[in-house]
Amino acid sequence: MLGPQAVLRDAASLVEFSDPYAGPDPSAYRPGLVIQPASTEEVRAAVLLAGELGVPLWTSSMGRNFGYGGSSPVVDRSVVLNLRRLDRIIEIDPEQGFARIEPGVTFAGLYEELRAQDAPLMMSVPDLGWGSMIGNGLEHGYGYNVMGDHASALCGLEVVLANGDVLRTGQGGMPGSPLWSCHRRGYGPSLDSLFMQSNFGVVTQAGVWLMPRPEAFMIGTITCHRDGDIVPLVALLRRLVRRGVLQGIPMIVGTPEGGADVSPDMAPFTLANLKQVLRPGRWSVRIGLYGDKEMNLARRAILARELAEIADAELDLRTYPGNARPDEVEPRDYISAGIPNRLLLERLQAVFGPTFGHMDFSPVVPLDGEWALRVDKLAQDTAARYDLIAPTGFLVQERSLVSACMVMFDASRADRVAAAREAVAKMYAAAAEWGCAPYRSHIALADEVAQRFSANDHAYGRTCTRIKDALDPAGILSPGNHGIWPGSC
Ligand SMILES: Cc1cc2nc3c(=O)[nH]c(=O)nc-3n(C[C@H](O)[C@H](O)[C@H](O)COP(=O)(O)OP(=O)(O)OC[C@H]3O[C@@H](n4cnc5c(N)ncnc54)[C@H](O)[C@@H]3O)c2cc1C
């Protein structure tokens, strides 16, 4: 049906589509087979056949969800339905500011095409540019400049449902609509979000909004030196982001200070090595200003004036023309400049070795520095108990703080993988006591996290199950993803 080139069953492929950080010889979450259809029609045929045979499919786009399970299925030995071969850039519209793409289009792939066409558009990219723009957005992933909330940048999906229907959300429901990628809503309920962090369908196309390429941009860092500086720092970022002085998603990174290092047999996963990767200062913030030159200068002046309220805080900004090529931008500024790369992973592997692994503790907390301190203390205390290192990061939204605390470990050691999983699970249990949950989690913790949304006798979870039962009663599509199962399970 799909042809032999679309079926991967060799050992190397099964490893590639497994969790890269699961440790040696994992006994769960293993792909049984990988299939790679090359068109929506082929996806539809595969879904219908899986339904007939009662075989679960686990959907991934590029399948590089590292830190959250990679392309690993929740149900052991499921067939991975990987969409790398659906890699068409269907349309780029520079005037309206969007691209319509398939799930196999990576951040790096779209960037190359925008440059080849000299399209006056700028991308938002996550720290690794080899992922799928659709996969990352569906998983609620983040980049850091103006369109950094990647789920919000998706507009108008094509979705294959378990019964073989090919659904177009939003304006796409109108045959021949010129607005599918431009206007979020259709008539009646908006369905796009139903297919994000869920298992209700297989997304085979999406519109992605892109920002206009600015005349110029300034990128750099704010550095603060004292532990308590995080409180005025978050207050400052909150008001500057809300007033539109700062754009995009400022990323705060905390460098753990003081305290004893981990025990020697944890090397190279030591605090001393971690400090080689992190920026100097107790807290540093990656920021960007984008727009006309006069606007950027005005924004910088306001930022510098208000930052002076925090003693010894430093501001370091570099200016680039909007159409700067990668060789004209300092590599440390690539992410905020929307230039896809893999420098962070390369750096981490250079310091910690090729078996570097991580699992994230990512609770969403109120946009307040006291909360950031609370998350940081929980992460550092828990990491110390488990002999782990865990730098804390925070993505500043307009009304919330998304924590991104990378718990790092040697993925070749089963005991360290187990320690990291237990530490992260403990931290989520503690965060739940505060009423806070992750924005995203590793598949091994999905049920646990989902169960905690228990208000009113689990009304949310029961509603998800009823939607699953309506759309996919046999549970063929990614059963267990984000803790959603059909009622029969
Ligand atoms: C060092 C490092 C840094 C990282 N930095 C970032 C960062 O800055 N920001 C960030 O967001 N992430 C980051 N990550 C995590 C991860 O690498 C990215 O989020 C990556 O983009 C996810 O992989 P992917 O795009 O291939 O998505 P996939 O693995 O293809 O998809 C992710 C999930 O989305 C769902 N899904 C995917 N495609 C479909 C579809 N077509 N239909 C229905 N459901 C689907 C599935 O549940 C799937 O498991 C980082 C990881 C590492 C190791």
The ligand as an SDF file (V2000), in Angstrom:
LIG
                    3D

 53 58  0  0  0  0  0  0  0  0999 V2000
   18.9000   20.6540   23.8350 C   0  0  0  0  0  0  0  0  0  0  0  0
   17.4210   20.7440   23.5460 C   0  0  0  0  0  0  0  0  0  0  0  0
   16.8120   21.9870   23.4280 C   0  0  0  0  0  0  0  0  0  0  0  0
   15.4480   22.0820   23.1570 C   0  0  0  0  0  0  0  0  0  0  0  0
   14.8900   23.3250   23.0410 N   0  0  0  0  0  0  0  0  0  0  0  0
   13.5750   23.4490   22.7890 C   0  0  0  0  0  0  0  0  0  0  0  0
   12.9820   24.7370   22.6560 C   0  0  0  0  0  0  0  0  0  0  0  0
   13.6540   25.7680   22.7190 O   0  0  0  0  0  0  0  0  0  0  0  0
   11.6440   24.8060   22.4370 N   0  0  0  0  0  0  0  0  0  0  0  0
   10.8790   23.6860   22.3100 C   0  0  0  0  0  0  0  0  0  0  0  0
    9.6710   23.8030   22.0910 O   0  0  0  0  0  0  0  0  0  0  0  0
   11.4200   22.4670   22.4330 N   0  0  0  0  0  0  0  0  0  0  0  0
   12.7370   22.3040   22.6600 C   0  0  0  0  0  0  0  0  0  0  0  0
   13.2870   21.0530   22.7610 N   0  0  0  0  0  0  0  0  0  0  0  0
   12.4060   19.8630   22.6880 C   0  0  0  0  0  0  0  0  0  0  0  0
   12.2390   19.2740   21.2640 C   0  0  0  0  0  0  0  0  0  0  0  0
   13.4980   18.9920   20.7040 O   0  0  0  0  0  0  0  0  0  0  0  0
   11.4710   20.1790   20.3020 C   0  0  0  0  0  0  0  0  0  0  0  0
   10.2620   20.6000   20.8620 O   0  0  0  0  0  0  0  0  0  0  0  0
   11.1840   19.5070   18.9590 C   0  0  0  0  0  0  0  0  0  0  0  0
   10.7910   20.4780   18.0290 O   0  0  0  0  0  0  0  0  0  0  0  0
   10.0880   18.4350   19.0540 C   0  0  0  0  0  0  0  0  0  0  0  0
   10.3050   17.4760   18.0620 O   0  0  0  0  0  0  0  0  0  0  0  0
    9.5610   17.4980   16.6510 P   0  0  0  0  0  0  0  0  0  0  0  0
    9.4320   18.9110   16.2190 O   0  0  0  0  0  0  0  0  0  0  0  0
   10.2500   16.5580   15.7640 O   0  0  0  0  0  0  0  0  0  0  0  0
    8.0980   17.0240   17.0330 O   0  0  0  0  0  0  0  0  0  0  0  0
    7.5280   15.5360   16.9700 P   0  0  0  0  0  0  0  0  0  0  0  0
    8.3710   14.6600   17.8160 O   0  0  0  0  0  0  0  0  0  0  0  0
    7.3030   15.1290   15.5820 O   0  0  0  0  0  0  0  0  0  0  0  0
    6.1080   15.7830   17.6330 O   0  0  0  0  0  0  0  0  0  0  0  0
    5.9460   16.0780   18.9850 C   0  0  0  0  0  0  0  0  0  0  0  0
    4.6000   15.5050   19.4600 C   0  0  0  0  0  0  0  0  0  0  0  0
    3.5310   16.2140   18.8260 O   0  0  0  0  0  0  0  0  0  0  0  0
    2.4900   15.3110   18.4300 C   0  0  0  0  0  0  0  0  0  0  0  0
    2.4300   15.3220   16.9650 N   0  0  0  0  0  0  0  0  0  0  0  0
    3.4840   15.5270   16.1450 C   0  0  0  0  0  0  0  0  0  0  0  0
    3.0850   15.5440   14.8800 N   0  0  0  0  0  0  0  0  0  0  0  0
    1.7630   15.3320   14.8770 C   0  0  0  0  0  0  0  0  0  0  0  0
    0.7960   15.2780   13.8420 C   0  0  0  0  0  0  0  0  0  0  0  0
    1.1520   15.4610   12.5810 N   0  0  0  0  0  0  0  0  0  0  0  0
   -0.4870   15.0510   14.1780 N   0  0  0  0  0  0  0  0  0  0  0  0
   -0.8470   14.8990   15.4710 C   0  0  0  0  0  0  0  0  0  0  0  0
    0.0320   14.9610   16.5020 N   0  0  0  0  0  0  0  0  0  0  0  0
    1.3260   15.1810   16.2050 C   0  0  0  0  0  0  0  0  0  0  0  0
    2.8740   13.9610   18.9940 C   0  0  0  0  0  0  0  0  0  0  0  0
    2.3260   13.8630   20.2950 O   0  0  0  0  0  0  0  0  0  0  0  0
    4.3820   14.0410   19.0820 C   0  0  0  0  0  0  0  0  0  0  0  0
    4.8970   13.1980   20.0820 O   0  0  0  0  0  0  0  0  0  0  0  0
   14.6590   20.9120   23.0130 C   0  0  0  0  0  0  0  0  0  0  0  0
   15.2810   19.6580   23.1260 C   0  0  0  0  0  0  0  0  0  0  0  0
   16.6500   19.5790   23.3810 C   0  0  0  0  0  0  0  0  0  0  0  0
   17.2940   18.2190   23.4580 C   0  0  0  0  0  0  0  0  0  0  0  0
  1  2  1  0
  2  3  1  0
  2 52  2  0
  3  4  2  0
  4  5  1  0
  4 50  1  0
  5  6  2  0
  6  7  1  0
  6 13  1  0
  7  8  2  0
  7  9  1  0
  9 10  1  0
 10 11  2  0
 10 12  1  0
 12 13  2  0
 13 14  1  0
 14 15  1  0
 14 50  1  0
 15 16  1  0
 16 17  1  0
 16 18  1  0
 18 19  1  0
 18 20  1  0
 20 21  1  0
 20 22  1  0
 22 23  1  0
 23 24  1  0
 24 25  2  0
 24 26  1  0
 24 27  1  0
 27 28  1  0
 28 29  2  0
 28 30  1  0
 28 31  1  0
 31 32  1  0
 32 33  1  0
 33 34  1  0
 33 48  1  0
 34 35  1  0
 35 36  1  0
 35 46  1  0
 36 37  1  0
 36 45  1  0
 37 38  2  0
 38 39  1  0
 39 40  1  0
 39 45  2  0
 40 41  1  0
 40 42  2  0
 42 43  1  0
 43 44  2  0
 44 45  1  0
 46 47  1  0
 46 48  1  0
 48 49  1  0
 50 51  2  0
 51 52  1  0
 52 53  1  0
M  END
$$$$
